[in-house]
Amino acid sequence: MNKKQVVLIGYSGHAHVVQDILQLNGRTVVGYCELEEKKDKPSNLMYLGQETDKMVLAKLKEYDCFVAIGENTVREKTSRYLLDNGICLINAIHPSASVSASATLGTGVMIGPNSVINANASIQDGVVCNSGSVVEHDCQVGAFSHICPGAVLGGNVNIGELTLIGTGAVILLNLCIGNCVTVGAGTVVIKSIKDNMKVVGNPHQPI
């Protein structure tokens, strides 16, 4: 078994970014799982089938895998299923990212190009910190949340699980953002936000 070989779970635009990251780290991406084979295959990757198929699942145990699905709830469900079935999930950290030695990362994490994860930050399982995002010191980002491109979390921010921080959004320091929250693109969050809310604007307003 060659652990240099990786299979992507999901194969869309987000997966193409993940593939680039893994290859820049010297990993060989050989295939993907999806509901059906893609007609457009930029890298001519091998189609293995659906990861829920028992034969495919058995085959995946020969590889390292990465769940390259941008939508939080689908990424969570898929990741938990694979882990429960003994599949090895890896992280994808772009070489240009700055990740503090004192930061902690879970499993199945993506850290995109030019992102910053500063001192004592905690990034839990399945989190996406997309291109150019900034997670400042002592922040906590809950499992399967997505910090979109260019978003900035000030120091000591706590982000719950399955939360989306939109492109270019800013979360001021010392705030708590709940579970399953959506913060719209360009939003400036000035107060803590409870679970299951959607906010937009500068300053933020619920919608």
C-alpha positions, 0 to 999 in steps of 0.5 A, spaced: 500 500 500 502 506 497 500 512 502 503 517 497 496 515 493 490 519 495 483 519 493 478 525 493 471 524 495 467 529 491 470 532 485 468 539 483 471 546 483 473 545 491 476 538 489 480 541 484 483 546 489 485 541 494 488 537 489 493 542 487 494 543 494 496 535 495 500 535 489 504 541 491 505 537 498 508 531 494 502 527 494 499 523 488 492 524 487 490 518 483 482 518 483 475 520 486 469 518 488 462 521 486 455 520 485 457 518 478 463 519 473 464 526 471 464 528 463 469 533 464 476 530 468 481 536 468 486 531 471 484 524 468 483 521 475 480 514 476 473 514 477 472 509 483 464 510 484 460 512 490 464 511 497 458 508 500 458 502 495 461 496 500 466 494 494 468 502 493 469 502 501 473 496 501 478 499 496 478 506 499 482 503 505 488 502 500 489 510 500 489 516 504 483 520 502 480 527 503 473 529 503 473 535 498 466 537 499 465 545 500 458 544 503 458 543 511 453 538 512 455 534 506 462 534 508 460 532 515 456 526 514 461 524 509 467 524 513 463 521 519 461 515 515 468 514 512 471 515 519 466 510 522 468 505 516 476 505 518 478 510 512 484 514 513 482 522 512 488 527 511 489 534 511 491 539 505 495 545 507 497 549 502 505 551 502 504 558 502 499 558 508 502 560 515 500 555 520 503 557 527 507 551 531 502 552 537 496 552 533 492 545 533 489 542 527 484 536 527 483 531 521 480 532 514 482 540 515 484 544 508 488 550 509 488 554 503 493 558 499 496 564 503 491 563 509 494 565 516 493 560 522 496 564 528 498 562 535 494 557 539 488 557 534 484 551 534 482 548 528 477 542 529 475 536 524 473 538 517 474 545 517 475 549 511 480 555 511 479 558 504 484 562 500 487 568 504 483 567 510 486 569 517 484 566 523 488 570 529 491 568 535 487 564 540 481 563 536 477 556 536 473 554 529 468 548 530 468 542 526 466 542 519 465 550 519 468 554 513 472 560 513 471 563 506 476 566 502 479 573 505 475 572 511 478 575 518 477 572 525 480 577 530 483 574 536 479 570 541 474 569 536 470 562 537 466 559 531 461 554 532 460 547 528 457 547 521 458 555 520 459 559 514 463 565 514 462 568 508 468 571 503 471 577 506 467 577 512 470 580 518 469 578 525 471 582 531 475 580 537 473 576 543 466 574 539 462 568 539 459 565 533 454 559 534 453 553 531 450 553 524 450 560 523 451 563 516 455 570 515 454 573 509 460 575 504 463 582 506 459 582 513 462 586 519 460 582 525 460 586 532 456 582 537 456 575 538 451 571 534 446 565 537 446 558 533 442 558 527 442 565 525 443 568 518 446 575 518 449 580 513 451 587 512 456 592 516 454 592 522 451 585 521 444 585 521 439 578 522 435 576 515 
